Amino acid sequence: MSQVRPDAASTIKTEALATVLGVTAQKIRDYTRAGVLEQTGNQGEYFLIAAVSSVTKHLRETAAGRTPGDEILKLKTQKLRADAAKATLQAQALQGSVIPRDAIANRWTTTARIIRSTLLAVPARAAARLNLSATAREELEAEIHAALEDLAENGLEQVEIHEFREAHANG
């Protein structure tokens, strides 16, 4: 009786592999679709040693509750959720119920510039209307500049403090 000693290049057909593993040919095709088995490039042909190793590894992992398919399923689920969230945001943007972040940032930048220029114009207008001295006007300008600089340096911190107080006041 001669012995068969397969090497890494030995191939086997679907039906023969099913017989070796004690499963149906359909199960071999199921393993192939699931990514457990990889064909040689020829339809219905597998590398024998790699196929037996892959199926036994898969069965061990399944028995231990660690199937690679679980991780793939988890990743696919995450991607589907992300795609759904993206589609929802796109739909809301088309309906006008959400505004892109860049548009909000540009609007706030423009608003801040308008506020700044309006505040910087106050000393000249006040001096003309109230007949202020040059010293009083300069003092008013210095105070407005100091306030704007303080806002530029600490404004976000002040907003965060205000939001923190509001959150804790409301429970």
GROMACS elastic network, one bead per residue, 0.5 to 0.9 nm:
[ bonds ]
;  ai    aj funct       b0    kb
    6     9     6  0.77296   500
    6    10     6  0.55261   500
    6    11     6  0.85203   500
    6    48     6  0.74430   500
    6    49     6  0.73011   500
    7    10     6  0.53734   500
    7    11     6  0.89461   500
    7    47     6  0.89878   500
    7    48     6  0.81630   500
    7    49     6  0.71513   500
    8    11     6  0.83555   500
    8    47     6  0.68461   500
    8    48     6  0.73420   500
    8    49     6  0.60137   500
    8    50     6  0.72624   500
    9    47     6  0.62115   500
    9    48     6  0.77998   500
    9    49     6  0.82965   500
   10    46     6  0.84212   500
   10    47     6  0.57002   500
   10    48     6  0.57602   500
   10    49     6  0.74683   500
   11    40     6  0.79029   500
   11    45     6  0.64523   500
   11    46     6  0.53427   500
   11    48     6  0.51330   500
   11    49     6  0.83367   500
   12    15     6  0.83829   500
   12    16     6  0.63290   500
   12    17     6  0.61224   500
   12    44     6  0.84144   500
   12    45     6  0.56140   500
   12    46     6  0.53560   500
   12    47     6  0.62745   500
   12    48     6  0.56169   500
   13    16     6  0.54112   500
   13    17     6  0.60889   500
   13    18     6  0.86030   500
   13    43     6  0.88052   500
   13    44     6  0.56325   500
   13    46     6  0.63315   500
   13    47     6  0.89250   500
   13    48     6  0.88432   500
   14    17     6  0.51848   500
   14    18     6  0.61602   500
   14    19     6  0.87501   500
   14    25     6  0.59835   500
   14    26     6  0.88131   500
   14    28     6  0.66060   500
   14    29     6  0.77567   500
   14    44     6  0.52187   500
   14    45     6  0.61276   500
   14    46     6  0.73592   500
   15    18     6  0.50622   500
   15    19     6  0.63627   500
   15    20     6  0.87949   500
   15    24     6  0.76289   500
   15    25     6  0.52960   500
   15    26     6  0.89733   500
   15    28     6  0.83040   500
   15    44     6  0.85298   500
   16    19     6  0.50553   500
   16    20     6  0.62546   500
   16    21     6  0.86692   500
   16    25     6  0.83630   500
   17    20     6  0.50197   500
   17    21     6  0.61308   500
   17    22     6  0.83291   500
   17    23     6  0.84153   500
   17    24     6  0.89862   500
   17    25     6  0.78177   500
   17    28     6  0.76103   500
   17    45     6  0.89718   500
   17    46     6  0.80941   500
   17    48     6  0.75517   500
   17    51     6  0.81591   500
   17    52     6  0.82579   500
   18    21     6  0.52088   500
   18    22     6  0.57792   500
   18    24     6  0.53077   500
   18    25     6  0.52140   500
   18    26     6  0.84279   500
   18    27     6  0.76348   500
   18    28     6  0.62849   500
   19    23     6  0.63661   500
   19    24     6  0.73541   500
   19    25     6  0.81429   500
   20    23     6  0.79653   500
   20    52     6  0.85993   500
   21    24     6  0.86066   500
   21    52     6  0.74578   500
   21    55     6  0.84879   500
   23    26     6  0.82024   500
   23    27     6  0.62830   500
   23    28     6  0.74462   500
   24    27     6  0.51561   500
   24    28     6  0.66878   500
   24    29     6  0.89031   500
   25    28     6  0.50849   500
   25    29     6  0.64287   500
   25    30     6  0.86737   500
   26    29     6  0.50227   500
   26    30     6  0.61331   500
   26    31     6  0.86355   500
   27    31     6  0.61304   500
   27    32     6  0.85400   500
   28    31     6  0.50661   500
   28    32     6  0.62430   500
   28    33     6  0.87520   500
   28    37     6  0.77039   500
   29    33     6  0.62342   500
   29    34     6  0.85865   500
   29    37     6  0.84245   500
   29    44     6  0.83677   500
   30    33     6  0.51378   500
   30    34     6  0.61332   500
   30    35     6  0.86287   500
   30    36     6  0.86067   500
   30    37     6  0.88610   500
   31    34     6  0.50519   500
   31    35     6  0.62050   500
   31    36     6  0.50220   500
   31    37     6  0.55738   500
   31    38     6  0.86574   500
   31    55     6  0.79177   500
   32    35     6  0.51661   500
   32    36     6  0.57358   500
   32    38     6  0.59957   500
   32    39     6  0.75084   500
   33    36     6  0.76251   500
   33    37     6  0.78484   500
   33    38     6  0.88706   500
   34    37     6  0.76925   500
   34    69     6  0.77932   500
   35    38     6  0.66931   500
   35    69     6  0.86977   500
   36    51     6  0.83923   500
   36    54     6  0.61951   500
   36    55     6  0.65456   500
   36    58     6  0.68585   500
   37    46     6  0.78446   500
   37    50     6  0.82522   500
   37    51     6  0.59478   500
   37    52     6  0.89030   500
   37    54     6  0.64034   500
   37    55     6  0.71147   500
   38    41     6  0.84615   500
   38    45     6  0.88183   500
   38    46     6  0.66718   500
   38    47     6  0.82180   500
   38    50     6  0.84933   500
   38    51     6  0.73646   500
   38    54     6  0.88625   500
   39    42     6  0.66465   500
   39    43     6  0.69207   500
   39    44     6  0.66910   500
   39    45     6  0.55483   500
   39    47     6  0.72587   500
   39    51     6  0.86808   500
   40    43     6  0.77151   500
   40    44     6  0.82949   500
   40    45     6  0.57915   500
   40    46     6  0.51745   500
   40    47     6  0.63245   500
   41    44     6  0.86180   500
   41    45     6  0.74391   500
   41    46     6  0.83189   500
   42    45     6  0.55743   500
   42    46     6  0.81041   500
   43    46     6  0.86848   500
   45    48     6  0.89121   500
   46    49     6  0.88000   500
   46    50     6  0.78730   500
   46    51     6  0.63911   500
   47    50     6  0.55155   500
   47    51     6  0.58958   500
   47    52     6  0.86240   500
   48    51     6  0.51866   500
   48    52     6  0.62151   500
   48    53     6  0.85393   500
   49    52     6  0.53296   500
   49    53     6  0.60699   500
   49    54     6  0.85061   500
   50    53     6  0.50976   500
   50    54     6  0.59592   500
   50    55     6  0.85882   500
   51    54     6  0.51076   500
   51    55     6  0.61656   500
   51    56     6  0.85477   500
   52    55     6  0.53243   500
   52    56     6  0.61089   500
   52    57     6  0.84609   500
   53    56     6  0.52933   500
   53    57     6  0.59915   500
   53    58     6  0.84715   500
   54    57     6  0.51379   500
   54    58     6  0.60444   500
   54    59     6  0.85980   500
   55    59     6  0.61175   500
   55    60     6  0.86046   500
   56    59     6  0.50337   500
   56    60     6  0.61318   500
   56    61     6  0.85816   500
   57    60     6  0.51204   500
   57    61     6  0.61563   500
   57    62     6  0.84824   500
   58    61     6  0.51771   500
   58    62     6  0.60064   500
   58    63     6  0.85316   500
   58    66     6  0.88901   500
   58    67     6  0.70142   500
   58    68     6  0.81215   500
   59    62     6  0.50172   500
   59    63     6  0.60609   500
   59    64     6  0.85386   500
   59    67     6  0.86127   500
   60    63     6  0.51379   500
   60    64     6  0.61922   500
   60    65     6  0.86023   500
   60    66     6  0.84468   500
   60    67     6  0.88503   500
   61    65     6  0.60523   500
   61    67     6  0.53679   500
   61    68     6  0.78997   500
   62    66     6  0.55877   500
   62    67     6  0.50841   500
   62    68     6  0.85750   500
   63    66     6  0.75721   500
   63    67     6  0.85278   500
   64    67     6  0.80902   500
   66    69     6  0.85151   500
   66    70     6  0.74267   500
   66    71     6  0.87178   500
   67    70     6  0.54383   500
   67    71     6  0.73445   500
   68    71     6  0.53813   500
   68    72     6  0.64117   500
   68    73     6  0.86091   500
   69    73     6  0.58609   500
   69    74     6  0.83778   500
   70    73     6  0.50089   500
   70    74     6  0.60471   500
   70    75     6  0.86047   500
   71    75     6  0.61713   500
   71    76     6  0.85134   500
   72    75     6  0.51036   500
   72    76     6  0.60435   500
   72    77     6  0.84597   500
   73    76     6  0.50266   500
   73    77     6  0.60039   500
   73    78     6  0.85515   500
   74    77     6  0.50675   500
   74    78     6  0.62134   500
   74    79     6  0.86508   500
   75    78     6  0.50442   500
   75    79     6  0.61651   500
   75    80     6  0.85700   500
   76    79     6  0.50378   500
   76    80     6  0.60920   500
   76    81     6  0.85759   500
   77    80     6  0.50352   500
   77    81     6  0.61483   500
   77    82     6  0.85601   500
   78    81     6  0.51118   500
   78    82     6  0.61308   500
   78    83     6  0.85386   500
   79    82     6  0.50135   500
   79    83     6  0.60070   500
   79    84     6  0.84590   500
   80    83     6  0.50324   500
   80    84     6  0.60494   500
   80    85     6  0.85550   500
   81    84     6  0.50176   500
   81    85     6  0.61149   500
   81    86     6  0.85310   500
   82    85     6  0.50690   500
   82    86     6  0.60986   500
   82    87     6  0.85440   500
   83    86     6  0.50415   500
   83    87     6  0.60827   500
   83    88     6  0.85339   500
   84    87     6  0.50428   500
   84    88     6  0.60787   500
   84    89     6  0.86116   500
   85    88     6  0.50417   500
   85    89     6  0.62215   500
   85    90     6  0.86070   500
   86    89     6  0.51455   500
   86    90     6  0.61501   500
   86    91     6  0.85788   500
   87    90     6  0.50296   500
   87    91     6  0.60843   500
   87    92     6  0.85304   500
   88    91     6  0.50981   500
   88    92     6  0.61128   500
   88    93     6  0.85306   500
   89    93     6  0.60248   500
   89    94     6  0.85728   500
   89    98     6  0.74019   500
   90    93     6  0.50107   500
   90    94     6  0.62157   500
   90    95     6  0.86373   500
   90    98     6  0.87401   500
   91    94     6  0.50994   500
   91    95     6  0.62530   500
   91    96     6  0.85817   500
   91    97     6  0.87950   500
   92    96     6  0.60490   500
   92    97     6  0.51814   500
   92    98     6  0.56563   500
   92    99     6  0.86542   500
   93    97     6  0.59118   500
   93    99     6  0.63051   500
   93   100     6  0.75077   500
   94    97     6  0.77570   500
   94    98     6  0.83078   500
   95    98     6  0.78576   500
   96    99     6  0.69473   500
   99   102     6  0.84462   500
   99   103     6  0.67251   500
   99   104     6  0.68706   500
  100   103     6  0.53772   500
  100   104     6  0.65693   500
  100   105     6  0.88437   500
  101   104     6  0.51448   500
  101   105     6  0.61500   500
  101   106     6  0.86062   500
  102   105     6  0.50055   500
  102   106     6  0.60328   500
  102   107     6  0.84511   500
  103   106     6  0.51528   500
  103   107     6  0.60905   500
  103   108     6  0.86173   500
  104   107     6  0.50572   500
  104   108     6  0.61392   500
  104   109     6  0.85478   500
  105   108     6  0.51633   500
  105   109     6  0.61121   500
  105   110     6  0.86328   500
  106   109     6  0.50661   500
  106   110     6  0.62003   500
  106   111     6  0.85351   500
  107   110     6  0.51640   500
  107   111     6  0.60806   500
  107   112     6  0.85769   500
  108   112     6  0.59719   500
  108   113     6  0.85182   500
  109   112     6  0.51287   500
  109   113     6  0.62656   500
  109   114     6  0.87205   500
  110   113     6  0.51433   500
  110   114     6  0.62762   500
  110   115     6  0.86844   500
  111   114     6  0.51378   500
  111   115     6  0.61838   500
  111   116     6  0.85673   500
  112   115     6  0.50922   500
  112   116     6  0.60557   500
  112   117     6  0.86288   500
  113   116     6  0.50432   500
  113   117     6  0.61400   500
  113   118     6  0.84653   500
  114   117     6  0.52608   500
  114   118     6  0.60230   500
  114   119     6  0.85407   500
  115   118     6  0.51104   500
  115   119     6  0.60932   500
  115   120     6  0.85538   500
  116   119     6  0.52057   500
  116   120     6  0.61133   500
  116   121     6  0.86584   500
  116   148     6  0.74411   500
  117   120     6  0.50594   500
  117   121     6  0.62363   500
  117   122     6  0.89359   500
  118   121     6  0.52218   500
  118   122     6  0.66806   500
  119   122     6  0.53071   500
  119   123     6  0.80806   500
  119   144     6  0.69422   500
  119   145     6  0.88467   500
  119   148     6  0.87511   500
  120   123     6  0.68308   500
  120   124     6  0.82747   500
  120   141     6  0.70582   500
  120   144     6  0.68495   500
  120   145     6  0.75549   500
  121   124     6  0.57459   500
  121   125     6  0.64392   500
  121   126     6  0.86733   500
  121   141     6  0.88067   500
  122   125     6  0.52040   500
  122   126     6  0.58307   500
  122   127     6  0.83352   500
  122   140     6  0.83913   500
  122   141     6  0.80601   500
  122   144     6  0.86176   500
  123   126     6  0.50790   500
  123   127     6  0.58548   500
  123   128     6  0.85089   500
  123   136     6  0.87462   500
  123   137     6  0.55719   500
  123   138     6  0.77055   500
  123   139     6  0.87707   500
  123   140     6  0.58110   500
  123   141     6  0.57179   500
  123   144     6  0.84400   500
  124   127     6  0.51465   500
  124   128     6  0.62549   500
  124   129     6  0.86880   500
  124   137     6  0.70049   500
  124   141     6  0.85328   500
  125   128     6  0.52562   500
  125   129     6  0.61859   500
  125   130     6  0.84354   500
  126   129     6  0.51463   500
  126   130     6  0.56830   500
  126   131     6  0.77282   500
  126   132     6  0.73422   500
  126   137     6  0.78802   500
  127   130     6  0.53409   500
  127   131     6  0.52584   500
  127   133     6  0.71263   500
  127   134     6  0.79715   500
  127   136     6  0.78958   500
  127   137     6  0.59033   500
  128   131     6  0.53310   500
  128   132     6  0.69268   500
  129   132     6  0.79454   500
  132   135     6  0.79908   500
  132   136     6  0.59033   500
  132   137     6  0.62647   500
  133   136     6  0.51856   500
  133   137     6  0.62333   500
  133   138     6  0.86234   500
  134   137     6  0.50454   500
  134   138     6  0.60906   500
  134   139     6  0.85259   500
  135   138     6  0.50899   500
  135   139     6  0.60824   500
  135   140     6  0.85757   500
  136   139     6  0.50005   500
  136   140     6  0.61330   500
  136   141     6  0.85774   500
  137   140     6  0.50874   500
  137   141     6  0.61680   500
  137   142     6  0.86125   500
  138   142     6  0.60823   500
  138   143     6  0.86246   500
  139   142     6  0.50685   500
  139   143     6  0.62531   500
  139   144     6  0.87040   500
  140   143     6  0.51642   500
  140   144     6  0.62720   500
  140   145     6  0.86226   500
  141   144     6  0.52023   500
  141   145     6  0.60985   500
  141   146     6  0.85154   500
  142   145     6  0.50892   500
  142   146     6  0.60234   500
  142   147     6  0.85436   500
  143   146     6  0.50208   500
  143   147     6  0.60999   500
  143   148     6  0.85983   500
  144   147     6  0.50307   500
  144   148     6  0.61609   500
  144   149     6  0.85663   500
  145   148     6  0.50944   500
  145   149     6  0.60841   500
  145   150     6  0.85173   500
  146   149     6  0.50955   500
  146   150     6  0.60783   500
  146   151     6  0.85767   500
  147   150     6  0.50844   500
  147   151     6  0.62030   500
  147   152     6  0.86227   500
  148   151     6  0.50526   500
  148   152     6  0.61326   500
  148   153     6  0.86448   500
  149   153     6  0.61510   500
  149   154     6  0.83685   500
  150   153     6  0.51491   500
  150   154     6  0.56461   500
  150   155     6  0.69142   500
  151   154     6  0.51957   500
  151   156     6  0.78081   500
  151   158     6  0.83169   500
  152   155     6  0.56941   500
  152   156     6  0.81321   500
  153   156     6  0.79433   500
  153   157     6  0.85757   500
  154   157     6  0.52518   500
  154   158     6  0.62390   500
  154   159     6  0.87949   500
  155   158     6  0.50596   500
  155   159     6  0.62676   500
  155   160     6  0.86729   500
  156   159     6  0.50118   500
  156   160     6  0.61720   500
  156   161     6  0.86039   500
  157   160     6  0.50736   500
  157   161     6  0.61770   500
  157   162     6  0.85838   500
  158   161     6  0.50732   500
  158   162     6  0.61224   500
  158   163     6  0.85761   500
  159   162     6  0.50563   500
  159   163     6  0.60869   500
  159   164     6  0.84977   500
  160   163     6  0.50493   500
  160   164     6  0.60055   500
  160   165     6  0.85701   500
  161   164     6  0.50346   500
  161   165     6  0.61841   500
  161   166     6  0.86118   500
  162   165     6  0.51731   500
  162   166     6  0.61816   500
  162   167     6  0.86025   500
  163   166     6  0.50622   500
  163   167     6  0.60450   500
  163   168     6  0.86128   500
  164   167     6  0.51552   500
  164   168     6  0.62709   500
  164   169     6  0.85263   500
  165   168     6  0.52630   500
  165   169     6  0.59665   500
  165   170     6  0.85930   500
  166   169     6  0.50228   500
  166   170     6  0.61523   500
  166   171     6  0.86696   500
  167   170     6  0.53726   500
  167   171     6  0.64307   500
  168   171     6  0.51426   500
